[in-house]
Amino acid sequence: MKKIHVTTLGCPKNVVDSEHLLGLLKINDFQISQTPEESDVLIINTCGFINDAKEESIQAILEALELKKSDPHKKVFVAGCLTQRYRKEIEQEIPEVDAIFGTEEYSAILKALGKGHASMDNFHRTRLITTPRHYAYLKISEGCNHTCAFCAIPGIRGRHRSKPIEKLVEEARVLADNGTKELIVVSQDTSYYGKDLYGEQKIVPLLQALEQVEGLEWIRVLYWYPTNFPMDVLHWMRDSQKLVHYLDLPIQHISDHVLRQMRRGDTRKSILNILQQAKKLVPDVTFRTTVIVGHPGERRQDFDELLRFVEEIRFDRLGSFIYSDEDGTAAFDLPDKVDEAVARQRQEQLMEIQREISLEKNRKMIGKSASVLIDEYNSEMNFYLARTYKDAPEIDNEVIILNQSKQRLKVGQFQQVEIIDATEYELYGKTIS
């Protein structure tokens, strides 16, 4: 029996792809290995979104090939976004790779492993979860119909393709039956969901159907695209018992000049309207966003406008990227490129403001109680890591529960804590008995 190890790089959408692949490998009688060293085949599910991600993927490939040098019987397979985008280049530059696959080429991978008539039945039921058991991602669509100037994803993943509501609900039921308490809905453009399949946006009906899945306690949605944002989701967020009050709206910028350069289809006015309506309907909503600094055409006055907007809105969670010049995108050919050193200075200035905002908001939590979901126990340091509804795993803040009383808490369970201290990105809590 061949031992297979899968390395996953990139976003949660890639995590789901790897979990489907792992499930298929398992039902086709392959042994899943925890380490690449003890594996016969190393599969690397790559990311190719921006330069840093591409470099990380290439480094992972080279490390796998080093293992192959010491054990020539090993094989190295490479799949995912990087190979979808640069298959020929990888074939030419890294010929030691044994096989190359794009995205979603599951049957081709199985065939390359010797499964000529591989089982592909019950695709969603075979998924092998790699996250902690109590939370899992639900990918509701593939691809994207937008043509943002900076983004290579549509060229990699293709046009938007929604999955049917009934299949997603069934997958969510399987996840809940296996212990999932927090379901995290992901896609490239969550706002668009259903339009290609049903002729109209269907994200609210999907969320309402997921609400009925027994066992789920939190439903979190990532990647709301501002263009054509479905305002009715705010009403459902207010009324739902499970949809957490968390709005992940990647605005990318706020200057109308830069938004036009980015081909975003949004304006400062339209973005502000979404945020204002969200706060009006759901007063305790958590705002999360991402922005890009240094996009071609970004003037100092545009960046200053972004800074003022961040200070005005005071996002609860904010991530930033420095523009990455990607061949094949519209921005690649734009004039007025921003010097990388200038872009890095801008990013640091932006994040310094955000750190101050985050620290201020966290300090206001001191003395208050909160319900948290326990993610992990650190036995060496004797503390628990947890999250409030304001925080998605991996990307947001954490609550550190100091276990001075040596109380046994269960990972994957909810716990009431009192916040006793705070830093920029962490809260410290003690359990409330």
Number of C-alpha atoms within 10 A of each C-alpha: 7 14 19 24 22 22 19 23 21 18 12 21 18 19 21 22 18 27 21 20 23 24 20 26 27 15 15 15 14 17 17 17 17 13 13 20 15 14 21 21 24 27 25 23 28 28 26 25 20 19 14 12 16 18 13 16 26 20 12 19 23 16 13 23 21 12 18 21 12 9 12 11 10 21 21 21 20 28 24 28 28 24 23 21 21 13 16 12 11 17 15 9 9 14 10 16 18 16 16 22 19 22 18 18 13 21 17 17 22 20 12 14 17 10 15 11 10 19 15 16 10 9 13 19 16 20 23 18 20 14 15 13 17 20 24 23 25 21 22 23 23 20 18 21 16 18 17 20 22 25 23 21 22 18 17 21 20 13 16 22 20 21 16 16 20 12 12 19 19 15 19 24 20 17 28 22 14 13 17 24 23 26 23 19 20 22 25 24 22 25 24 25 27 24 15 16 15 11 8 11 19 21 20 20 14 18 22 14 14 22 19 12 17 12 17 22 17 20 23 23 23 22 19 22 20 22 17 13 18 19 13 10 18 21 14 17 21 17 12 16 12 19 24 21 23 23 22 21 23 21 22 21 28 24 21 17 15 22 23 15 20 24 15 21 16 20 20 15 10 16 18 15 12 17 15 14 14 24 15 12 15 18 12 13 21 19 21 23 19 17 19 20 26 25 27 23 19 22 17 12 10 18 21 14 16 19 19 14 17 17 15 9 12 18 18 21 22 22 17 16 16 17 22 20 19 18 12 14 18 18 23 16 14 14 9 11 17 16 11 14 10 13 20 16 14 19 20 13 12 23 16 12 15 22 16 15 18 22 17 14 18 21 17 12 17 16 13 11 16 19 16 23 24 23 21 16 19 10 8 6 9 13 16 22 21 27 22 19 19 21 21 19 13 8 10 17 22 23 26 22 24 17 18 9 8 9 10 9 16 14 18 20 13 18 19 15 20 19 23 16 18 21 16 16 15 19 25 21 27 20 18 11 6
